[in-house]
Amino acid sequence: MKCAIVLLLCLAACQADDLASAAGQIFNNILPNLIKNQATSSDGNSAQNTLQQIGTVVGGVVDYAKTKSYEDLLKTVQDSTTDEDLLRVSEEMFNADINNAFNYIQVNLQGQTSPMSKDDKAPANLLAVSDNVWNGPTIKPFVALFDNYHKNVIRPEFVTPNEESEQTTYINTILATGPIRSLMSFLVSKGLTQLNEYQEQVNLLKKIWFTKYARHWTGLCKCSCAFENIFMAELKSNDVLGLHSWLFFAKREQDHKANYLGYVSKLDLAGKGLILKQHSILSETKDAPEVTMFVGTSPELETALYTLCFMARPDGQCRLRYNNVPFTIQTKTLKSENVKLIDTAYPVF
């Protein structure tokens, strides 16, 4: 009998268009026959046991059918998110950003420059960040990730158990914050109901931000990830990639490994921070002529905004707003082993 049940289940699944249809075929075709054949069996519990077994199998099939693949998650969000959705959710994220640090740092813009100029119009550092900011509840685990990577895109990197633990700590920390809660609520509202489960949220953020991929044309070394490019900086020959985090830039200034030459342009975000386009030199010789970054915003807000725009407007301009101040996030994607990931993302105005 058990073999027959398994065979019937397999046949139903093969004939169905998808797993949900398989579950329907089990109910419509298999169940009535089992009830008829087993209800009068000499074993009084046989029919009941059979029904329980099928109920368990069908439940599993239905649950699996409701679970979207990673690719389906991305497509669903991209197809269903309107421009008005983006404006509304970005406002919610900014309003929920209680760990915003803009009022606790000093921003010294100094002289205005251009991407082409090598003249130093800013003799002092751009940013002064106090110890209490570095010890912030989400900034501290964010900064702890900085020493897990090497800036050269062809230098092998191996994720240690401690580094993986630091990734998980950061994700768990920001999942408790307002901007990330707004993100997850929005994704669930678009039909990604599996994200009601906490572990699914962890898995999604970990996949998007920490999956390793190759940047070098040989593809031999998976030495990069979205976190490293966006929130830190990488070197590819003489080109500086990324450098979109004010916290990372402030650390480099403190370590005398970044020379701020001046600002190119800026956009005030109504007391919540700046979007700054600036020109800097890294490691004494590496020119970063046109770097854009948020300044003063929390890691969780930036993570939420970049994740939203990667999912909703991949390889395009994601138009957002805070307090009637419009701005855009540009996203670029790549595929690693046929999995779409963030190549880079940054604010523009």
Helices and strands as residue ranges (DSSP letters): H 2-15, H 19-25, I 26-30, H 31-38, H 46-66, H 70-80, H 83-95, G 102-104, E 105-107, E 127-129, H 131-134, H 139-143, G 146-148, H 161-174, H 178-189, G 193-196, H 198-210, H 226-231, E 233-236, E 239-242, H 246-254, E 258-268, E 274-282, E 286-295, H 299-312, E 317-322, E 325-336, E 339-348
